[in-house]
Amino acid sequence: MLKDIRIEPFGIQLYESKHHAGDRIEEHHHQVYQLLYALEGTGKIILDGKEYLLEQDHLTFITPLTPHAIISDHKLTVLVLAFDRRIKDGTNTDLFEKTLYESKFISLNPFNSSEIRQLLRTMLYEQAHSSLHQETALRTYLSQLLLLIARGEKNNDKVDANTLRAERLKEYIDSHYFDWIHAEDLATRLGISTRHMNTIFKETYSMTPIQYLTEVRVGLAKKILAETDKDIASICFEVGFESISTFYRAFKNSTEISPNKYRTKQQHIDQLPEKE
């Protein structure tokens, strides 16, 4: 059964869908894309003939004309983001060709979930407040959301839950090293204590998450120092350090020399004649 969704004038519409215990939305399909994000409650979604558990922070990506149905076990609140094929134009084409070409059920990790929730909140605000740049803002945030989903999709067939947590934490640091990151914030996102987080990360990578964060930042700084003539202050800012003094201290602890001396040393090495 085809159900129509009104998404004009911009081709994007974000709205709430409430379900009471025992409610069932019979199988249907749409001519638009949908992202279903479970805010609270539990239920099931039948997607293209396959049944999945639907609970908080689970996300379902539905392509046009894909049959799906929803069954609510308890009170279930779902945020629905509907958009049409116009979003595929331009810079988003690659996403749809390589990752978002089919409907899929996605169980988000704590880091992606936090970012997706914030993007959805931002889109709700933009949708509710008309402005000169409203359409551009909505399309920009939707593109960020789709990119986040595409990048975050991993094979989660892991036996050990702590290993999976450590891997997700490492992936988060690798892609957010420039952010203002604290151990307490990382642990909160994972839903565990800082001590437990440090333990499971060290079991996999032989260092704490913050030690790894510093290693990533210094490693990138070394690369920039060797390959560019960027100012030390610019490099400090780019890799995520909040002050020059902190950057110098971390760099010297890792390399035993200052950033300036490291750059001079690398330039000298590059100038040495190649051996025949």
Sequence and secondary structure as in RCSB ss.txt:
>XXXX:A:sequence
MLKDIRIEPFGIQLYESKHHAGDRIEEHHHQVYQLLYALEGTGKIILDGKEYLLEQDHLTFITPLTPHAIISDHK
LTVLVLAFDRRIKDGTNTDLFEKTLYESKFISLNPFNSSEIRQLLRTMLYEQAHSSLHQETALRTYLSQLLLLIA
RGEKNNDKVDANTLRAERLKEYIDSHYFDWIHAEDLATRLGISTRHMNTIFKETYSMTPIQYLTEVRVGLAKKIL
AETDKDIASICFEVGFESISTFYRAFKNSTEISPNKYRTKQQHIDQLPEKE
>XXXX:A:secstr
 B     TTTTEEEEEEEE TT EEEEEB SSEEEEEEEESEEEEEETTEEEEEETTEEEEE TT  EEEEESS 
EEEEEEEE GGGGSGGGHHHHHHTSSS EEEE  HHHHHHHHHHHHHHHHHHHS  TTHHHHHHHHHHHHHHHHH
HH      S HHHHHHHHHHHHHHHHTTS   HHHHHHHHTS HHHHHHHHHHHHSS HHHHHHHHHHHHHHHHH
HH    HHHHHHHHT S HHHHHHHHHHHHSS HHHHHHHHHHHHHS    
